[in-house]
């Protein structure tokens, strides 16, 4: 995974977390802090898992390409 790929993935992760924050903000206002935190954490599990799998596959593809071409893997 190159630095550009990593930065793009971090941008997407940030946007996802901000979006989830906006989506659960009424829960914070109506039900309280702990209910809002709980809903936020439950809502963030699936996107975190998907982004983790994407990052793993992306870096595995880079390692495989490096083996096939004989070049060093991209610097992190």
mmCIF file of the N, C-alpha and C atoms, coordinates in Angstrom:
data_MODEL
# 
_entry.id   MODEL 
# 
loop_
_atom_site.group_PDB 
_atom_site.id 
_atom_site.type_symbol 
_atom_site.label_atom_id 
_atom_site.label_alt_id 
_atom_site.label_comp_id 
_atom_site.label_asym_id 
_atom_site.label_entity_id 
_atom_site.label_seq_id 
_atom_site.pdbx_PDB_ins_code 
_atom_site.Cartn_x 
_atom_site.Cartn_y 
_atom_site.Cartn_z 
_atom_site.occupancy 
_atom_site.B_iso_or_equiv 
_atom_site.pdbx_formal_charge 
_atom_site.auth_seq_id 
_atom_site.auth_comp_id 
_atom_site.auth_asym_id 
_atom_site.auth_atom_id 
_atom_site.pdbx_PDB_model_num 
ATOM 1   N N  . UNK A 1 1  ? 0.860   -1.165  0.000   1.00 0.00 ? 1  UNK A N  1 
ATOM 2   C CA . UNK A 1 1  ? 0.000   0.000   0.000   1.00 0.00 ? 1  UNK A CA 1 
ATOM 3   C C  . UNK A 1 1  ? 0.907   1.229   0.000   1.00 0.00 ? 1  UNK A C  1 
ATOM 4   N N  . UNK A 1 2  ? 0.751   2.025   -0.996  1.00 0.00 ? 2  UNK A N  1 
ATOM 5   C CA . UNK A 1 2  ? 1.573   3.225   -1.090  1.00 0.00 ? 2  UNK A CA 1 
ATOM 6   C C  . UNK A 1 2  ? 1.033   4.308   -0.162  1.00 0.00 ? 2  UNK A C  1 
ATOM 7   N N  . UNK A 1 3  ? 1.799   5.349   -0.016  1.00 0.00 ? 3  UNK A N  1 
ATOM 8   C CA . UNK A 1 3  ? 1.385   6.455   0.855   1.00 0.00 ? 3  UNK A CA 1 
ATOM 9   C C  . UNK A 1 3  ? 0.080   7.083   0.343   1.00 0.00 ? 3  UNK A C  1 
ATOM 10  N N  . UNK A 1 4  ? -0.058  7.202   -0.972  1.00 0.00 ? 4  UNK A N  1 
ATOM 11  C CA . UNK A 1 4  ? -1.291  7.764   -1.546  1.00 0.00 ? 4  UNK A CA 1 
ATOM 12  C C  . UNK A 1 4  ? -2.486  6.881   -1.235  1.00 0.00 ? 4  UNK A C  1 
ATOM 13  N N  . UNK A 1 5  ? -2.306  5.557   -1.364  1.00 0.00 ? 5  UNK A N  1 
ATOM 14  C CA . UNK A 1 5  ? -3.398  4.635   -1.043  1.00 0.00 ? 5  UNK A CA 1 
ATOM 15  C C  . UNK A 1 5  ? -3.787  4.751   0.420   1.00 0.00 ? 5  UNK A C  1 
ATOM 16  N N  . UNK A 1 6  ? -2.761  4.818   1.286   1.00 0.00 ? 6  UNK A N  1 
ATOM 17  C CA . UNK A 1 6  ? -3.042  4.922   2.711   1.00 0.00 ? 6  UNK A CA 1 
ATOM 18  C C  . UNK A 1 6  ? -3.787  6.210   3.035   1.00 0.00 ? 6  UNK A C  1 
ATOM 19  N N  . UNK A 1 7  ? -3.367  7.309   2.427   1.00 0.00 ? 7  UNK A N  1 
ATOM 20  C CA . UNK A 1 7  ? -4.038  8.582   2.679   1.00 0.00 ? 7  UNK A CA 1 
ATOM 21  C C  . UNK A 1 7  ? -5.480  8.559   2.205   1.00 0.00 ? 7  UNK A C  1 
ATOM 22  N N  . UNK A 1 8  ? -5.724  7.932   1.059   1.00 0.00 ? 8  UNK A N  1 
ATOM 23  C CA . UNK A 1 8  ? -7.106  7.826   0.571   1.00 0.00 ? 8  UNK A CA 1 
ATOM 24  C C  . UNK A 1 8  ? -7.949  6.983   1.513   1.00 0.00 ? 8  UNK A C  1 
ATOM 25  N N  . UNK A 1 9  ? -7.374  5.893   2.001   1.00 0.00 ? 9  UNK A N  1 
ATOM 26  C CA . UNK A 1 9  ? -8.110  5.033   2.921   1.00 0.00 ? 9  UNK A CA 1 
ATOM 27  C C  . UNK A 1 9  ? -8.404  5.761   4.233   1.00 0.00 ? 9  UNK A C  1 
ATOM 28  N N  . UNK A 1 10 ? -7.448  6.533   4.720   1.00 0.00 ? 10 UNK A N  1 
ATOM 29  C CA . UNK A 1 10 ? -7.684  7.316   5.936   1.00 0.00 ? 10 UNK A CA 1 
ATOM 30  C C  . UNK A 1 10 ? -8.751  8.387   5.726   1.00 0.00 ? 10 UNK A C  1 
ATOM 31  N N  . UNK A 1 11 ? -8.770  8.998   4.537   1.00 0.00 ? 11 UNK A N  1 
ATOM 32  C CA . UNK A 1 11 ? -9.806  9.985   4.227   1.00 0.00 ? 11 UNK A CA 1 
ATOM 33  C C  . UNK A 1 11 ? -11.187 9.331   4.242   1.00 0.00 ? 11 UNK A C  1 
ATOM 34  N N  . UNK A 1 12 ? -11.307 8.173   3.624   1.00 0.00 ? 12 UNK A N  1 
ATOM 35  C CA . UNK A 1 12 ? -12.593 7.470   3.610   1.00 0.00 ? 12 UNK A CA 1 
ATOM 36  C C  . UNK A 1 12 ? -13.003 7.082   5.026   1.00 0.00 ? 12 UNK A C  1 
ATOM 37  N N  . UNK A 1 13 ? -12.061 6.595   5.825   1.00 0.00 ? 13 UNK A N  1 
ATOM 38  C CA . UNK A 1 13 ? -12.384 6.219   7.206   1.00 0.00 ? 13 UNK A CA 1 
ATOM 39  C C  . UNK A 1 13 ? -12.861 7.426   8.006   1.00 0.00 ? 13 UNK A C  1 
ATOM 40  N N  . UNK A 1 14 ? -12.212 8.570   7.814   1.00 0.00 ? 14 UNK A N  1 
ATOM 41  C CA . UNK A 1 14 ? -12.624 9.788   8.515   1.00 0.00 ? 14 UNK A CA 1 
ATOM 42  C C  . UNK A 1 14 ? -14.021 10.213  8.100   1.00 0.00 ? 14 UNK A C  1 
ATOM 43  N N  . UNK A 1 15 ? -14.291 10.172  6.809   1.00 0.00 ? 15 UNK A N  1 
ATOM 44  C CA . UNK A 1 15 ? -15.618 10.550  6.328   1.00 0.00 ? 15 UNK A CA 1 
ATOM 45  C C  . UNK A 1 15 ? -16.697 9.606   6.853   1.00 0.00 ? 15 UNK A C  1 
ATOM 46  N N  . UNK A 1 16 ? -16.382 8.323   6.928   1.00 0.00 ? 16 UNK A N  1 
ATOM 47  C CA . UNK A 1 16 ? -17.344 7.350   7.464   1.00 0.00 ? 16 UNK A CA 1 
ATOM 48  C C  . UNK A 1 16 ? -17.639 7.653   8.929   1.00 0.00 ? 16 UNK A C  1 
ATOM 49  N N  . UNK A 1 17 ? -16.596 7.910   9.713   1.00 0.00 ? 17 UNK A N  1 
ATOM 50  C CA . UNK A 1 17 ? -16.812 8.194   11.136  1.00 0.00 ? 17 UNK A CA 1 
ATOM 51  C C  . UNK A 1 17 ? -17.581 9.495   11.350  1.00 0.00 ? 17 UNK A C  1 
ATOM 52  N N  . UNK A 1 18 ? -17.300 10.508  10.545  1.00 0.00 ? 18 UNK A N  1 
ATOM 53  C CA . UNK A 1 18 ? -18.050 11.765  10.655  1.00 0.00 ? 18 UNK A CA 1 
ATOM 54  C C  . UNK A 1 18 ? -19.513 11.540  10.279  1.00 0.00 ? 18 UNK A C  1 
ATOM 55  N N  . UNK A 1 19 ? -19.736 10.767  9.223   1.00 0.00 ? 19 UNK A N  1 
ATOM 56  C CA . UNK A 1 19 ? -21.114 10.459  8.808   1.00 0.00 ? 19 UNK A CA 1 
ATOM 57  C C  . UNK A 1 19 ? -21.877 9.709   9.873   1.00 0.00 ? 19 UNK A C  1 
ATOM 58  N N  . UNK A 1 20 ? -21.230 8.728   10.493  1.00 0.00 ? 20 UNK A N  1 
ATOM 59  C CA . UNK A 1 20 ? -21.885 7.987   11.575  1.00 0.00 ? 20 UNK A CA 1 
ATOM 60  C C  . UNK A 1 20 ? -22.160 8.918   12.751  1.00 0.00 ? 20 UNK A C  1 
ATOM 61  N N  . UNK A 1 21 ? -21.223 9.827   13.028  1.00 0.00 ? 21 UNK A N  1 
ATOM 62  C CA . UNK A 1 21 ? -21.438 10.791  14.108  1.00 0.00 ? 21 UNK A CA 1 
ATOM 63  C C  . UNK A 1 21 ? -22.660 11.661  13.870  1.00 0.00 ? 21 UNK A C  1 
ATOM 64  N N  . UNK A 1 22 ? -22.814 12.135  12.621  1.00 0.00 ? 22 UNK A N  1 
ATOM 65  C CA . UNK A 1 22 ? -24.008 12.931  12.299  1.00 0.00 ? 22 UNK A CA 1 
ATOM 66  C C  . UNK A 1 22 ? -25.267 12.086  12.395  1.00 0.00 ? 22 UNK A C  1 
ATOM 67  N N  . UNK A 1 23 ? -25.185 10.821  11.999  1.00 0.00 ? 23 UNK A N  1 
ATOM 68  C CA . UNK A 1 23 ? -26.369 9.957   12.017  1.00 0.00 ? 23 UNK A CA 1 
ATOM 69  C C  . UNK A 1 23 ? -26.838 9.649   13.437  1.00 0.00 ? 23 UNK A C  1 
ATOM 70  N N  . UNK A 1 24 ? -25.906 9.502   14.370  1.00 0.00 ? 24 UNK A N  1 
ATOM 71  C CA . UNK A 1 24 ? -26.309 9.152   15.738  1.00 0.00 ? 24 UNK A CA 1 
ATOM 72  C C  . UNK A 1 24 ? -26.421 10.357  16.656  1.00 0.00 ? 24 UNK A C  1 
ATOM 73  N N  . UNK A 1 25 ? -26.196 11.547  16.150  1.00 0.00 ? 25 UNK A N  1 
ATOM 74  C CA . UNK A 1 25 ? -26.282 12.726  17.017  1.00 0.00 ? 25 UNK A CA 1 
ATOM 75  C C  . UNK A 1 25 ? -27.661 12.915  17.653  1.00 0.00 ? 25 UNK A C  1 
ATOM 76  N N  . UNK A 1 26 ? -28.772 12.577  16.988  1.00 0.00 ? 26 UNK A N  1 
ATOM 77  C CA . UNK A 1 26 ? -30.061 12.689  17.695  1.00 0.00 ? 26 UNK A CA 1 
ATOM 78  C C  . UNK A 1 26 ? -30.153 11.759  18.908  1.00 0.00 ? 26 UNK A C  1 
ATOM 79  N N  . UNK A 1 27 ? -29.487 10.616  18.848  1.00 0.00 ? 27 UNK A N  1 
ATOM 80  C CA . UNK A 1 27 ? -29.493 9.704   19.994  1.00 0.00 ? 27 UNK A CA 1 
ATOM 81  C C  . UNK A 1 27 ? -28.780 10.328  21.179  1.00 0.00 ? 27 UNK A C  1 
ATOM 82  N N  . UNK A 1 28 ? -27.654 11.008  20.913  1.00 0.00 ? 28 UNK A N  1 
ATOM 83  C CA . UNK A 1 28 ? -26.960 11.712  21.995  1.00 0.00 ? 28 UNK A CA 1 
ATOM 84  C C  . UNK A 1 28 ? -27.878 12.750  22.618  1.00 0.00 ? 28 UNK A C  1 
ATOM 85  N N  . UNK A 1 29 ? -28.617 13.475  21.790  1.00 0.00 ? 29 UNK A N  1 
ATOM 86  C CA . UNK A 1 29 ? -29.474 14.554  22.297  1.00 0.00 ? 29 UNK A CA 1 
ATOM 87  C C  . UNK A 1 29 ? -30.684 14.015  23.047  1.00 0.00 ? 29 UNK A C  1 
ATOM 88  N N  . UNK A 1 30 ? -31.272 12.933  22.547  1.00 0.00 ? 30 UNK A N  1 
ATOM 89  C CA . UNK A 1 30 ? -32.526 12.442  23.131  1.00 0.00 ? 30 UNK A CA 1 
ATOM 90  C C  . UNK A 1 30 ? -32.340 11.404  24.232  1.00 0.00 ? 30 UNK A C  1 
ATOM 91  N N  . UNK A 1 31 ? -31.401 10.511  24.059  1.00 0.00 ? 31 UNK A N  1 
ATOM 92  C CA . UNK A 1 31 ? -31.277 9.376   24.986  1.00 0.00 ? 31 UNK A CA 1 
ATOM 93  C C  . UNK A 1 31 ? -30.118 9.506   25.968  1.00 0.00 ? 31 UNK A C  1 
ATOM 94  N N  . UNK A 1 32 ? -29.165 10.366  25.678  1.00 0.00 ? 32 UNK A N  1 
ATOM 95  C CA . UNK A 1 32 ? -28.056 10.547  26.607  1.00 0.00 ? 32 UNK A CA 1 
ATOM 96  C C  . UNK A 1 32 ? -26.724 10.098  26.037  1.00 0.00 ? 32 UNK A C  1 
ATOM 97  N N  . UNK A 1 33 ? -25.692 10.381  26.808  1.00 0.00 ? 33 UNK A N  1 
ATOM 98  C CA . UNK A 1 33 ? -24.320 10.147  26.366  1.00 0.00 ? 33 UNK A CA 1 
ATOM 99  C C  . UNK A 1 33 ? -24.032 8.680   26.112  1.00 0.00 ? 33 UNK A C  1 
ATOM 100 N N  . UNK A 1 34 ? -24.350 7.806   27.073  1.00 0.00 ? 34 UNK A N  1 
ATOM 101 C CA . UNK A 1 34 ? -23.971 6.405   26.944  1.00 0.00 ? 34 UNK A CA 1 
ATOM 102 C C  . UNK A 1 34 ? -24.734 5.694   25.846  1.00 0.00 ? 34 UNK A C  1 
ATOM 103 N N  . UNK A 1 35 ? -25.989 6.048   25.662  1.00 0.00 ? 35 UNK A N  1 
ATOM 104 C CA . UNK A 1 35 ? -26.755 5.463   24.558  1.00 0.00 ? 35 UNK A CA 1 
ATOM 105 C C  . UNK A 1 35 ? -26.167 5.905   23.226  1.00 0.00 ? 35 UNK A C  1 
ATOM 106 N N  . UNK A 1 36 ? -25.767 7.156   23.132  1.00 0.00 ? 36 UNK A N  1 
ATOM 107 C CA . UNK A 1 36 ? -25.160 7.659   21.906  1.00 0.00 ? 36 UNK A CA 1 
ATOM 108 C C  . UNK A 1 36 ? -23.825 7.002   21.614  1.00 0.00 ? 36 UNK A C  1 
ATOM 109 N N  . UNK A 1 37 ? -23.003 6.842   22.651  1.00 0.00 ? 37 UNK A N  1 
ATOM 110 C CA . UNK A 1 37 ? -21.707 6.180   22.466  1.00 0.00 ? 37 UNK A CA 1 
ATOM 111 C C  . UNK A 1 37 ? -21.911 4.728   22.058  1.00 0.00 ? 37 UNK A C  1 
ATOM 112 N N  . UNK A 1 38 ? -22.851 4.052   22.692  1.00 0.00 ? 38 UNK A N  1 
ATOM 113 C CA . UNK A 1 38 ? -23.136 2.657   22.343  1.00 0.00 ? 38 UNK A CA 1 
ATOM 114 C C  . UNK A 1 38 ? -23.599 2.507   20.909  1.00 0.00 ? 38 UNK A C  1 
ATOM 115 N N  . UNK A 1 39 ? -24.503 3.354   20.474  1.00 0.00 ? 39 UNK A N  1 
ATOM 116 C CA . UNK A 1 39 ? -24.987 3.286   19.101  1.00 0.00 ? 39 UNK A CA 1 
ATOM 117 C C  . UNK A 1 39 ? -23.885 3.631   18.115  1.00 0.00 ? 39 UNK A C  1 
ATOM 118 N N  . UNK A 1 40 ? -23.053 4.612   18.459  1.00 0.00 ? 40 UNK A N  1 
ATOM 119 C CA . UNK A 1 40 ? -21.932 4.981   17.597  1.00 0.00 ? 40 UNK A CA 1 
ATOM 120 C C  . UNK A 1 40 ? -20.983 3.801   17.424  1.00 0.00 ? 40 UNK A C  1 
ATOM 121 N N  . UNK A 1 41 ? -20.645 3.139   18.519  1.00 0.00 ? 41 UNK A N  1 
ATOM 122 C CA . UNK A 1 41 ? -19.724 2.005   18.438  1.00 0.00 ? 41 UNK A CA 1 
ATOM 123 C C  . UNK A 1 41 ? -20.324 0.844   17.651  1.00 0.00 ? 41 UNK A C  1 
ATOM 124 N N  . UNK A 1 42 ? -21.590 0.561   17.872  1.00 0.00 ? 42 UNK A N  1 
ATOM 125 C CA . UNK A 1 42 ? -22.242 -0.512  17.107  1.00 0.00 ? 42 UNK A CA 1 
ATOM 126 C C  . UNK A 1 42 ? -22.303 -0.169  15.624  1.00 0.00 ? 42 UNK A C  1 
ATOM 127 N N  . UNK A 1 43 ? -22.559 1.089   15.321  1.00 0.00 ? 43 UNK A N  1 
ATOM 128 C CA . UNK A 1 43 ? -22.648 1.513   13.923  1.00 0.00 ? 43 UNK A CA 1 
ATOM 129 C C  . UNK A 1 43 ? -21.287 1.513   13.241  1.00 0.00 ? 43 UNK A C  1 
ATOM 130 N N  . UNK A 1 44 ? -20.222 1.679   13.994  1.00 0.00 ? 44 UNK A N  1 
ATOM 131 C CA . UNK A 1 44 ? -18.881 1.765   13.413  1.00 0.00 ? 44 UNK A CA 1 
ATOM 132 C C  . UNK A 1 44 ? -18.232 0.400   13.207  1.00 0.00 ? 44 UNK A C  1 
ATOM 133 N N  . UNK A 1 45 ? -18.807 -0.666  13.753  1.00 0.00 ? 45 UNK A N  1 
ATOM 134 C CA . UNK A 1 45 ? -18.181 -1.979  13.635  1.00 0.00 ? 45 UNK A CA 1 
ATOM 135 C C  . UNK A 1 45 ? -18.104 -2.470  12.191  1.00 0.00 ? 45 UNK A C  1 
ATOM 136 N N  . UNK A 1 46 ? -19.193 -2.420  11.473  1.00 0.00 ? 46 UNK A N  1 
ATOM 137 C CA . UNK A 1 46 ? -19.215 -2.939  10.094  1.00 0.00 ? 46 UNK A CA 1 
ATOM 138 C C  . UNK A 1 46 ? -18.284 -2.137  9.172   1.00 0.00 ? 46 UNK A C  1 
ATOM 139 N N  . UNK A 1 47 ? -18.344 -0.801  9.166   1.00 0.00 ? 47 UNK A N  1 
ATOM 140 C CA . UNK A 1 47 ? -17.402 -0.068  8.310   1.00 0.00 ? 47 UNK A CA 1 
ATOM 141 C C  . UNK A 1 47 ? -15.942 -0.307  8.693   1.00 0.00 ? 47 UNK A C  1 
ATOM 142 N N  . UNK A 1 48 ? -15.659 -0.450  9.973   1.00 0.00 ? 48 UNK A N  1 
ATOM 143 C CA . UNK A 1 48 ? -14.276 -0.700  10.398  1.00 0.00 ? 48 UNK A CA 1 
ATOM 144 C C  . UNK A 1 48 ? -13.795 -2.055  9.886   1.00 0.00 ? 48 UNK A C  1 
ATOM 145 N N  . UNK A 1 49 ? -14.665 -3.050  9.949   1.00 0.00 ? 49 UNK A N  1 
ATOM 146 C CA . UNK A 1 49 ? -14.293 -4.373  9.447   1.00 0.00 ? 49 UNK A CA 1 
ATOM 147 C C  . UNK A 1 49 ? -14.060 -4.344  7.945   1.00 0.00 ? 49 UNK A C  1 
ATOM 148 N N  . UNK A 1 50 ? -14.931 -3.669  7.220   1.00 0.00 ? 50 UNK A N  1 
ATOM 149 C CA . UNK A 1 50 ? -14.788 -3.589  5.763   1.00 0.00 ? 50 UNK A CA 1 
ATOM 150 C C  . UNK A 1 50 ? -13.509 -2.848  5.388   1.00 0.00 ? 50 UNK A C  1 
ATOM 151 N N  . UNK A 1 51 ? -13.239 -1.724  6.040   1.00 0.00 ? 51 UNK A N  1 
ATOM 152 C CA . UNK A 1 51 ? -12.019 -0.971  5.743   1.00 0.00 ? 51 UNK A CA 1 
ATOM 153 C C  . UNK A 1 51 ? -10.772 -1.769  6.107   1.00 0.00 ? 51 UNK A C  1 
ATOM 154 N N  . UNK A 1 52 ? -10.827 -2.549  7.172   1.00 0.00 ? 52 UNK A N  1 
ATOM 155 C CA . UNK A 1 52 ? -9.699  -3.402  7.537   1.00 0.00 ? 52 UNK A CA 1 
ATOM 156 C C  . UNK A 1 52 ? -9.419  -4.463  6.493   1.00 0.00 ? 52 UNK A C  1 
ATOM 157 N N  . UNK A 1 53 ? -10.473 -5.081  5.981   1.00 0.00 ? 53 UNK A N  1 
ATOM 158 C CA . UNK A 1 53 ? -10.305 -6.081  4.924   1.00 0.00 ? 53 UNK A CA 1 
ATOM 159 C C  . UNK A 1 53 ? -9.755  -5.441  3.656   1.00 0.00 ? 53 UNK A C  1 
ATOM 160 N N  . UNK A 1 54 ? -10.274 -4.274  3.293   1.00 0.00 ? 54 UNK A N  1 
ATOM 161 C CA . UNK A 1 54 ? -9.779  -3.572  2.101   1.00 0.00 ? 54 UNK A CA 1 
ATOM 162 C C  . UNK A 1 54 ? -8.300  -3.248  2.248   1.00 0.00 ? 54 UNK A C  1 
ATOM 163 N N  . UNK A 1 55 ? -7.897  -2.749  3.406   1.00 0.00 ? 55 UNK A N  1 
ATOM 164 C CA . UNK A 1 55 ? -6.489  -2.414  3.622   1.00 0.00 ? 55 UNK A CA 1 
ATOM 165 C C  . UNK A 1 55 ? -5.609  -3.656  3.555   1.00 0.00 ? 55 UNK A C  1 
ATOM 166 N N  . UNK A 1 56 ? -6.080  -4.771  4.119   1.00 0.00 ? 56 UNK A N  1 
ATOM 167 C CA . UNK A 1 56 ? -5.297  -6.001  4.093   1.00 0.00 ? 56 UNK A CA 1 
ATOM 168 C C  . UNK A 1 56 ? -5.138  -6.518  2.659   1.00 0.00 ? 56 UNK A C  1 
ATOM 169 N N  . UNK A 1 57 ? -6.226  -6.542  1.915   1.00 0.00 ? 57 UNK A N  1 
ATOM 170 C CA . UNK A 1 57 ? -6.169  -7.024  0.532   1.00 0.00 ? 57 UNK A CA 1 
ATOM 171 C C  . UNK A 1 57 ? -5.289  -6.114  -0.307  1.00 0.00 ? 57 UNK A C  1 
ATOM 172 N N  . UNK A 1 58 ? -5.421  -4.824  -0.106  1.00 0.00 ? 58 UNK A N  1 
ATOM 173 C CA . UNK A 1 58 ? -4.631  -3.859  -0.868  1.00 0.00 ? 58 UNK A CA 1 
ATOM 174 C C  . UNK A 1 58 ? -3.141  -4.083  -0.639  1.00 0.00 ? 58 UNK A C  1 
ATOM 175 N N  . UNK A 1 59 ? -2.739  -4.253  0.620   1.00 0.00 ? 59 UNK A N  1 
ATOM 176 C CA . UNK A 1 59 ? -1.320  -4.451  0.913   1.00 0.00 ? 59 UNK A CA 1 
ATOM 177 C C  . UNK A 1 59 ? -0.850  -5.826  0.437   1.00 0.00 ? 59 UNK A C  1 
ATOM 178 N N  . UNK A 1 60 ? -1.716  -6.839  0.509   1.00 0.00 ? 60 UNK A N  1 
ATOM 179 C CA . UNK A 1 60 ? -1.347  -8.164  0.002   1.00 0.00 ? 60 UNK A CA 1 
ATOM 180 C C  . UNK A 1 60 ? -1.145  -8.129  -1.510  1.00 0.00 ? 60 UNK A C  1 
ATOM 181 N N  . UNK A 1 61 ? -1.988  -7.384  -2.220  1.00 0.00 ? 61 UNK A N  1 
ATOM 182 C CA . UNK A 1 61 ? -1.815  -7.252  -3.663  1.00 0.00 ? 61 UNK A CA 1 
ATOM 183 C C  . UNK A 1 61 ? -0.501  -6.565  -3.994  1.00 0.00 ? 61 UNK A C  1 
ATOM 184 N N  . UNK A 1 62 ? -0.131  -5.565  -3.218  1.00 0.00 ? 62 UNK A N  1 
ATOM 185 C CA . UNK A 1 62 ? 1.147   -4.877  -3.438  1.00 0.00 ? 62 UNK A CA 1 
ATOM 186 C C  . UNK A 1 62 ? 2.323   -5.821  -3.214  1.00 0.00 ? 62 UNK A C  1 
ATOM 187 N N  . UNK A 1 63 ? 2.247   -6.649  -2.169  1.00 0.00 ? 63 UNK A N  1 
ATOM 188 C CA . UNK A 1 63 ? 3.331   -7.594  -1.898  1.00 0.00 ? 63 UNK A CA 1 
ATOM 189 C C  . UNK A 1 63 ? 3.446   -8.628  -3.011  1.00 0.00 ? 63 UNK A C  1 
ATOM 190 N N  . UNK A 1 64 ? 2.302   -9.105  -3.493  1.00 0.00 ? 64 UNK A N  1 
ATOM 191 C CA . UNK A 1 64 ? 2.316   -10.095 -4.573  1.00 0.00 ? 64 UNK A CA 1 
ATOM 192 C C  . UNK A 1 64 ? 2.882   -9.492  -5.864  1.00 0.00 ? 64 UNK A C  1 
ATOM 193 N N  . UNK A 1 65 ? 2.493   -8.270  -6.170  1.00 0.00 ? 65 UNK A N  1 
ATOM 194 C CA . UNK A 1 65 ? 3.019   -7.604  -7.362  1.00 0.00 ? 65 UNK A CA 1 
ATOM 195 C C  . UNK A 1 65 ? 4.521   -7.384  -7.239  1.00 0.00 ? 65 UNK A C  1 
ATOM 196 N N  . UNK A 1 66 ? 4.988   -7.086  -6.036  1.00 0.00 ? 66 UNK A N  1 
ATOM 197 C CA . UNK A 1 66 ? 6.420   -6.881  -5.822  1.00 0.00 ? 66 UNK A CA 1 
ATOM 198 C C  . UNK A 1 66 ? 7.192   -8.175  -6.054  1.00 0.00 ? 66 UNK A C  1 
ATOM 199 N N  . UNK A 1 67 ? 6.614   -9.299  -5.640  1.00 0.00 ? 67 UNK A N  1 
ATOM 200 C CA . UNK A 1 67 ? 7.277   -10.581 -5.868  1.00 0.00 ? 67 UNK A CA 1 
ATOM 201 C C  . UNK A 1 67 ? 7.360   -10.901 -7.361  1.00 0.00 ? 67 UNK A C  1 
ATOM 202 N N  . UNK A 1 68 ? 6.292   -10.618 -8.081  1.00 0.00 ? 68 UNK A N  1 
ATOM 203 C CA . UNK A 1 68 ? 6.255   -10.949 -9.507  1.00 0.00 ? 68 UNK A CA 1 
ATOM 204 C C  . UNK A 1 68 ? 7.181   -10.072 -10.333 1.00 0.00 ? 68 UNK A C  1 
ATOM 205 N N  . UNK A 1 69 ? 7.320   -8.812  -9.954  1.00 0.00 ? 69 UNK A N  1 
ATOM 206 C CA . UNK A 1 69 ? 8.145   -7.893  -10.736 1.00 0.00 ? 69 UNK A CA 1 
ATOM 207 C C  . UNK A 1 69 ? 9.573   -7.820  -10.231 1.00 0.00 ? 69 UNK A C  1 
ATOM 208 N N  . UNK A 1 70 ? 9.850   -8.341  -9.039  1.00 0.00 ? 70 UNK A N  1 
ATOM 209 C CA . UNK A 1 70 ? 11.184  -8.325  -8.492  1.00 0.00 ? 70 UNK A CA 1 
ATOM 210 C C  . UNK A 1 70 ? 11.589  -7.000  -7.874  1.00 0.00 ? 70 UNK A C  1 
ATOM 211 N N  . UNK A 1 71 ? 10.658  -6.085  -7.726  1.00 0.00 ? 71 UNK A N  1 
ATOM 212 C CA . UNK A 1 71 ? 10.975  -4.801  -7.106  1.00 0.00 ? 71 UNK A CA 1 
ATOM 213 C C  . UNK A 1 71 ? 10.629  -4.857  -5.623  1.00 0.00 ? 71 UNK A C  1 
ATOM 214 N N  . UNK A 1 72 ? 11.152  -3.913  -4.881  1.00 0.00 ? 72 UNK A N  1 
ATOM 215 C CA . UNK A 1 72 ? 10.867  -3.841  -3.458  1.00 0.00 ? 72 UNK A CA 1 
ATOM 216 C C  . UNK A 1 72 ? 9.433   -3.385  -3.232  1.00 0.00 ? 72 UNK A C  1 
ATOM 217 N N  . UNK A 1 73 ? 8.770   -3.878  -2.174  1.00 0.00 ? 73 UNK A N  1 
ATOM 218 C CA . UNK A 1 73 ? 7.409   -3.392  -1.875  1.00 0.00 ? 73 UNK A CA 1 
ATOM 219 C C  . UNK A 1 73 ? 7.406   -1.899  -1.597  1.00 0.00 ? 73 UNK A C  1 
ATOM 220 N N  . UNK A 1 74 ? 6.262   -1.296  -1.804  1.00 0.00 ? 74 UNK A N  1 
ATOM 221 C CA . UNK A 1 74 ? 6.122   0.156   -1.591  1.00 0.00 ? 74 UNK A CA 1 
ATOM 222 C C  . UNK A 1 74 ? 6.405   0.493   -0.127  1.00 0.00 ? 74 UNK A C  1 
ATOM 223 N N  . UNK A 1 75 ? 7.030   1.634   0.079   1.00 0.00 ? 75 UNK A N  1 
ATOM 224 C CA . UNK A 1 75 ? 7.326   2.089   1.432   1.00 0.00 ? 75 UNK A CA 1 
ATOM 225 C C  . UNK A 1 75 ? 6.045   2.545   2.116   1.00 0.00 ? 75 UNK A C  1 
ATOM 226 N N  . UNK A 1 76 ? 5.990   2.320   3.402   1.00 0.00 ? 76 UNK A N  1 
ATOM 227 C CA . UNK A 1 76 ? 4.784   2.710   4.148   1.00 0.00 ? 76 UNK A CA 1 
ATOM 228 C C  . UNK A 1 76 ? 4.984   4.053   4.764   1.00 0.00 ? 76 UNK A C  1 
# 
